[in-house]
Amino acid sequence: MTANTDTAAESQPFQAEVAELLHLMVHSVYSETDIFLRELISNASDACDKLRYEAIAAPDLIADGEAPRIRIAPDKKANTLSVIDSGIGMDRQELIDNLGTIARSGTRSFLSRLTEAKEGAGLIGQFGVGFYAAFMVADRIVVTSRRAGTDQVWTWSSSGGSGFEIAPASEEDARRVTRGTEIVLHLKPEAVKYLETYEIERIVGAYSDNIQFPIELKPEDGEPRQINSASALWQRSKSELTPADYTQAYRAIAGAFDDPAMTLHYRAEGRQSYAVLLFAPSTKPFDLFEPSRKGQIKLYVRRVFIADDAELLPAYLRFIRGVIDSEDLPLNISREMLQNNPQLAQIRKAVTGRVIGELESLSEKEPENFARIWDAFGAVIKEGIWEDFERREKLLALSRFTTTAGEKRSLKQYAEDLKPNQTEIYYLTGDSLERLKSNPKLESATARGIEVLLLTDPVDAFWTAAPLDFGGKPLKSLSQGDIDFGLIPLLDDKAQDDRDEKPSGPDEAATIAEIKDVLGERVSEVRASQRLTTSASCLVAGGNGRDRQLERLLAQQNKGAGVKPVLEINMRHPLVTAIAGAGDAAADISFLLLEQAQILDGELPEDTAAFAARLNRLVLRGMA
């Protein structure tokens, strides 16, 4: 085998995001530099996994009989540290694509968080740009790679500046790299500690012990020796493992630095046999809300890596990390076949049920750990209430809410505290807790001590659009349809007596008709409110219309024509009773009722200049 000499060496610029990322790495925005070795070993392991997978269909790729392995070689004389794998390797274009660009959405958000939060150690593994972490310890990196089954060998090199060089490998390099990739780090003076064997062993033991391939340390004098256990931890019995083992496995599998908030490890036997090792993180990965909503569970078949995006859990559980290892799936299953494989569908259904069951158990036995999961991933889990009809009731029971009665309240607790004659579970959706707590639609419920769910996640506007009930009690929006609290007494007896008295003042029907005549098509209806006790007006959706918050979200995305709201007015409020004798000012008051309701809902009046002019006229009129 010989090196390719057809193409001359050439320089290429980095993608803009890569250049910015390298600037951060070179100037070390954080101090946990050990992760560079973890990331290089992880990449080498992925390359070995890919070789084993491709060799199923093309055995010639490993015709030399050499099993995939990873080798670490320090050289104090040359001041270099090499990480070498006998995996799939890369051709020229793959070197350019994999080391010169970041072909993943959300790059800008990642860089922003890396700059601002100083939490790069966790973010790098989650984002998958670990190769660039090597520039924290190296002022020059040379990568030589031969793709399995080819004769061409290429060298990629960079000093972490604006670009890189790519050239055919020398004959000497081509003889040395017979398959896979060799990464040579020319270390910075402050990073020479990584040439010490004890330092390398410490890092491998902490982060990479469960890598399935042998990791060999080749000292400058002496024979290579394996320094990791190279065992599939998920295939071992739970009784053999300690919490520390699970934490180490989680960090290696997920590329994370936090501790798992939940661990699920079991073996399924019967019609299908498979091992499961899954973790719920305790902190939120930055790409949780990427549009693809892909999970990150790794699929193995008899310890052979198959895929890391096989949709082994529904999208609303995409925060779960881990491994599922099947004994029954064919080794040559393609990624396309994974989508429609009935065996995989059965595994998915069973594992999803176990994950939800484990979350239920955790919520009862370890509420503090469950609270950590809910704080980080509650908004994602609630997607399942809309998407997973089969498990909707379980997901509703798992959900925790901030309500007018407190935080992290379950619907079970809500149902236990229902007021006499209360037949529905009430909620209000909006942008922020502060705004919801001051929303006039809460007034009548608050006066009766009725608990209301305060929902502020964007997903809340969508899952509440489904017909839902809990324990036979339907969920009801305070922003939609008619509300009648007549059978639920007020907490204040005097207020109850005042409420029972027929309101004095102008004719209700005439006032409503006058306001509707002024506002015209801006509202679909004007009616007397049962929601309000102190405020003058509010906007709600009709009984068959979409909730107001959902309407606003869809309008922001230009999805569907907006439905005109219903204006509800408090017939006891002085501003409303004043309309009958206001003369020319009646129109201004009518518009003010609409516009203040819009403002209280977090919206701007349609014509802000006209609103300001009307308000000024009314103020001046009152001062006259």
N, C-alpha and C positions, 0 to 999 in steps of 0.2 A: 504493500500500500504506500502511496506517495502523496505528498502535499500537492494541493492545487496551485498552479502557477499561471492560470489563464487571466486572472484579474489583478490589476495593480492595486497597491494599498491606496486607500482613500480616506479622507476625513469627512465626517458628517456632523451636523449640529444636533444637539439634544432637542427633543420636544420641549417647548417652553416650560411646561409643568415639571419635567424632569430636571431642567436646569435650576429651577427654583428649589426643588426638593434637594438637589445636591448641594446647593448653597447652604441650606439648613443643616444638612448632614456634616458638611465640611466644617461649619462653624459650631457644631454640637449644641443644639438647642436644649439638650438634656444630658444627664450624666450616666445613664444606664447603658454603657457601651457594650456590655456583655452580649446584648441581643444580636449583634452582628453575626456571631458564630451560630447561634440558634437558627437564625434566618437562612444562612448559607447551607447549614445541614438540612433544614426543612426543604429547601429548594432541591438539594441533591437527592433527598428521599423521594420527592415527587418525580424526579427524572428516572429514578430506579423503578418506581411504581409504573410509570408510563412505558418503560421498556418491557416489564413483565406483561403488561396488558397487550401491547402491540405484538409481542412475541407469541401470543396465543394464536394469532392468525398468520404470523410470519416467523416461524421458529428459526429461520436463518439469521435473524437479528442477534441471536446469542449462540451462533454456531461454534464459537470458540470455547463454549462451555463454562466461561467465567461467570459466576453468580454475581448479581449486582451487589456492590458494596460502596462504602464511603471511606475515604482515607484523609487524615489530617497530618500534614507534614510541616513542622517548624524548622526553620533554618536560621540560626543565630548569626552565622557568618554573613549570609546574604541579607539578613534582616527581613526575611519574607515568611509568610504563613500561607500554606497551600491547602485548599480544600478540593479534593478530587473525587469524582464519582464515576462509576462505570455504568451510567444509566443511558437514557435515550440519546443524549447529545443534541447539538443544534447545528443547523447549516447556516450559511451566510445570512439569509434573510431572517431566519429565526433569531440570530444574534442581534440583528438590527431592531427587529420588532420587540424582542423581550427585554433588551438592555438599553434601548434608545428612546422608547416611548412608554407611556402608561395608558394602555387602551382600556380605560375603565371610567365610567361616569362617576361624577362626584369628586374628581380630583381637586378642584378648586376648594370645595368644602373641606376636604382632608387637609390641604395645605394650610387653610385658615386655622383649623383646630390645632394642627401641629405647632403653628407659630404662637397662637394665643394661650393654649392650655398647658404647654410644657408637659404633655402626657404622651410623648412620642413613643415610648416603649410599648405601650399597649396598642396605639394606633397603627404602628408599622405592621405588626403581625396581622391585625384585623383587615388592613387594606391590601396586603399582598405586595408591598413594594420593598420587601426585606433586603433584596440584593443591594440597594443603595445605602443601607445602613452600614455597609462595609467601609464607606468613605468616612465614617467617623474615626476609624482607626488607621486607614491607609491613605497615603497621598498619591498612590498610583495602583491601579488594578489591571491585571492582564488576564484575559479569559481565552483559553484555547479549547476548541470543541470539535469533535467529530461525531456527526449523526450516525447512529447505528445503521449498518448496511451500506455505507457510502465510503468512497475513497478520499473525499475532500475534507481538509482540515483547515479551520479558520481561526484567526487570532483577533480578538477585540481588546482594545486598550483605551484607558482614559485616566486622566489625572483629576477628574472631578470638576473640570472647567465647563466651557460652553459646548464641548462636543467630544467625539471619540474617533478613533481610527480603527478601520477594519482592513485586514490584509490576509493573504494566504499564509498559512503557518510555514515555518522553516522545516526543512527535512528532519532536523533533530527533534523538533516539537511533534511532528507527525509520527515519528517512530515511537515517541513516548506516549502520546495520547491515541491509543488504538480504538477506544470507544468511550463516549461520555464527555465530561467537561472537567477541565482543570482551571481553578481560579487561584491566581497568585496575588496575594496582597503585599505590597511594599509598605511596611508599617511606618507610621509616624513615630518620632522619638518617644512620645509619651505612651505609646501602645506596645512597647517591647515586652511588657509582662505577658502578653498573649503568646509569646514564644516558649514560656515555661510549661513543661508537661503537666505539672500539678494544676496550673490555671486552666488548661484545656480540659483536663479530666473533671475539674470542678463544674465548669459550664456544661459539659456534656451530661454529667450526672444530674444537674439541676433541671435542665430543659429538654434533653434529647435522649434520655435513657430508654424511652419506649419506642424510639424509631425502629421500624421492623428490620432494617438492614444493618449488617455489622458496621460499626464505626470503628475504624482502626486508627491508632495513633502510631505514627512512625517517627520515633526519636532520631536524632542525628546519628547516634551510634546505637546499633541494636536492631532487632527484628520488630516488625509491626505487631501490635497486640490490640485485641478488641477491648474497648472501654465502655461499651453499653450492653445492656441485657438483651436487646433486640428481640423482645418477646411481645406478642400481641396480648396486651394486658386484658383486653375484653374477653379473651378465651380462658382466662384463669378464674378460679373460684373466688367468690367474694370473701370467703373465710381466709384466703391467703393475703388479702390486700388491706392496707391501712388507709385512713383518710389522707395521709401524706402521699400515698401512691396515687390516689384518685386525683388529688390536686395537681400533682406533677403530670399525670396523663392529660388532664384537662388543658393545662397550659401548653403542652406539646401539640395536642390535636387542634386547639382553637387559636394558637398563637397569641395567647392572652397572658396578662400578669395578675388579674384579679383571682379571687377564690370562687369556685362554683357555689351557687346558692342552693342547687339541688343536683343530686347524682342519681341516675337510674341505671342499674346494671343487672341484667338477667339473661338467661338463656331460654329460648322457646323451643319446645320439643313437641312432636306430634306430626300433623300433616306437613308441616314445614319446620326445619331446624335452622335457627339463626341466633347469633349472639348480639346483644345490644349494650352499648355503653354510651349514655347520653348525659349531657350536662346543661343546666340552665345557668348562664353567667349571672353575676351580681351587678355588673355595670353594662350600660348600653353601648353597643358598637355603633360607630358613627354612620355606617351605611344601612342602618335598620330600615329606613324609609326610601331606599332606592326603588325606582319604578318597577324593576324586574321582580322584586319581592322573592328572590331565590333563597332557598335554604342552604345550609352548609354542613349537611350530614354526609359523611363519606361512606360509600358503598363498597364493601369487599365481598368477594366470593372465594371462600376457602383461603382466606388470608391474602388473596390477590386483589390489589386495588382496581376498581372498575370505574368509579366516577365520584365526583364530589357535588354534583347537582342533579341527582336522580329523582328529586321531588319525593323524598321518603317521608316527609311530613307536610301537612297543609301549610299554605303561606302564612297563616296567622301564628304558626309555631316556628317561624324561620329564625328566631333567636336561639333555638336549641342547637347545641354543638355536639359532635360525637361521631360514633361509628356504628354501622350495622353490618354484620358479617354473615352472609348466607352460606349454608352448606348445600343448597339445592339448586340455585340458579346456575345456568350454564356459564362456563368461563368465557365463552366467546360471545356473550350477549353484547349487542351493540348499544350505543347511546340512544339510537332511534327506537330500538326494541324496548328499551326501558320504559318509554312513555306508555306503552300498551300491554305490558307484561302482566298477566293475571296473578302470578305468584307475588310479584312486587306490590300489586294493588292490595292483596291480602295482608302482606307485611305492613304496608302503610296504614291500613285500617286498624290492625291490631296494635301497632306501636303508638299510633295516635291516641287510642283508648288508654294505653298504659301511661302515656305522658300526662294526659288529663287526670287520670286517676291518681298519679303521683302528686300532681299539683293540688288536688283535693285533699289528699292525706297531709301534705305539707301545710296547707292552710289551717288544718285542725290541730296538728301536733306541733308544728314549728311556725307559728304565725309571724314571728319576726323575720325568718328567712323568706317566707312567702311574701311579706310586705316588700322586701328588697326586690323580688322578682316583679311584683305588681308595679312598684314605682318605676322600674326601668322598662317594663314590657306590657303594662296594662293596656296601653292604647293599641298595641298590636294584637293582643289576645281578643280584644273587643271586635276586631275585624271578623272573627269567627262567628260572632252572634248573627251577623248578616249572612255570612257565606255558608256556614255549616248547620243546616237545619236539623240534622240528626243529633247534634250535640249542643243545640242552642240552650236547652234548659240547664245543662251542666255548666256551660260557659257563663250563663247569667248568674248561677249560684256562686261561681268562682269570683265574679267581678266585685270590685270594691269601689265605693263612691264617696266623694265629698258631698255632704248634704247640709241642709240647714240645721241638722242635729249634731253634726260632727264629721270626722274624717274616717276614711277606710271602713265605711259602713257597708255591710252586705245586705242583699235583698231579704235574706232571712231575718236579720235584725230589724229591717224596715217593717216587714210584715208583722213581727211581734209587737211593734209599737203603733199599729194602726189606731186611728181615732174611732170612737163609736160611729157607726153608720158610714165609715169610709170604705168605699168599694173599689178604689183605684189607687195605683202607685203613680205619684206625680213627679214630673221632671221638667227641667228648664235647660235649654241648650244656649250656649253663647261663647264669646271669645275669651272671657276672663272671669275668674271668681269674683273679683271686686265689682265688676259690672253686673254680674248676675245677682249678687247679694243686694244690690240697690235697685234691681229691676222692679217696677211697679206691679208686674204680674204676680209677684210673690205676696202682695199685701193681704189679700183675703185669706190665703193659705196660712200666712204667719199669724193673722188674727185668731185663727182657730187652732194653732199649734200643729198644723199638718206638716209633716216632714216632706221636703222636696229634694230630689236629686239634682245637683248642680253639675252639669256636664259641659266641659270646656275643650275636650279633645276634638279635632276636626272629624274624626271617625264617628263621634257620637251622633252627629246630625244624620249619618247614614244608617247605622244599625237600628236607631230608634224609629226609622221609617218602616221597618217590618212590623207586622201585627204580633205583638209580644204580650205575654202575661207571665206572672210568677205566682205559683200557688193559687191559681184561679183568679188572681187580681190583675187586670189589664194595666199596662203602662200608658199613661196619659200625659200629653204635653200641655203645659200651661200657656203655650203660644199657639194653640191650635184648637179650633172648634169651640163649642159652648162649654162653660164650666159652671156647675151648680153645686155649691157647698151648703145649700139650704138646710140639709138634714144634720149638718155637723155644727154644734153650737160654738159660739165665740167664747174665747177664754175670759173676756171681760163682760160681766153680766150687764153693766150699764150700757156698754156698746151694743150688746144684744138687744136691749130695750130700745135704744135709739134706732137700731136697724129695723126693728119690727114696725116702727112708726112709718106711716106712709110719708114719703118726702113731700114737703111743701114746695111751691115754686111753679115755674112755668110748665106748660103741658109737655110731657115727654115726647110724644109723637111729633109735635110741632117743632120742638128743638132739634130732634134728629133729622127731620125733613129739611130744615133750614141749613144745617151743617152739610148734609149730603148734596143739597142744591149748590152750595158754594164750592165744595171740593170736587164735584163731578166725577170724572173717571179716574181720579187719583186714588180712590178707594173703591172696593167692590161693595161695601156696605158700611153703614154707621148704625151702632146699636148700643143700648144701655149695658154696662158691664157688671158682672158678678165677681170679677177678679179684683177690682179696685176698692180701696177704702179711703185713701188720702190723696192719691195722685188724680190728675184730671183726665188722663187718657192713656191709652196704650194701643199698639198694633198687634193683631193676631192673624193667623191663617184661618181660612174657612174650614169647616169640618172635613171636607174631602180634599183640601189643598195640602201642599207640602208644608212641613214645619218651617217657621220663619228663618231659622238658622240655616237649614238645608237650602231654602230658597236663595239666601244670600250667597252661600258657597257656590251654588250652581251659576248664579248670575255673574260672579267674579270670573268664572271659567267660560262664560258665554254659552252655557249648555241649557238650552230651552228658554222660551219666553217667560219673563217674570209674571207671576200672578198677582193681581192687585190685592193688597191686604184689607182686612176688616179693621175699621177704627172703632174701638170701644171707648165710651165716655162714662165718667162717673157723674150721675145725675145729681149727686149731693154736693159736688164741688162748686165753689163760688164762680170759677171761670166759666163753667157750663151754664149755671143759672143766670149769669149776667148776659148771655146772648140775647135773651128775649127783649131786654130793654136797651141793647147797645146801639141800635140804629145802624149808622154807617160803619161802626166798628165791629159789627157782628161777623163780617167777612174776615177781618183781620184775626179775630179770636178763633174762628173756625180753622183758619190756616195754622194758627199757633198751636191748636190742639193736635193737629197732624204732625207738625214739624217738631214739637217737643217730644212726641212719642217716637219719632224717627231718631232723634238724638239719644234718647234713653235706650234705644235698641242698638246704639253704636253706628248709626247711619248719619249721613249728612242730608239736610234738606235738598230737594231737587234744585232750588234756586237760592243759594246762600245770600246773594245781594238782596233779593226780595224779602227773605226772612229777616235780615237785619233792618231793613226799612220798616217792615211791619212792627217789629219789636220796638223800634224807636218811636213810631207813632203812638203805640199803646202806652209806652212809658210817659211820653209827653202829655198824653190825654189824662193820665192819672195824676200828673203833677199840676194840671191846670186848675 
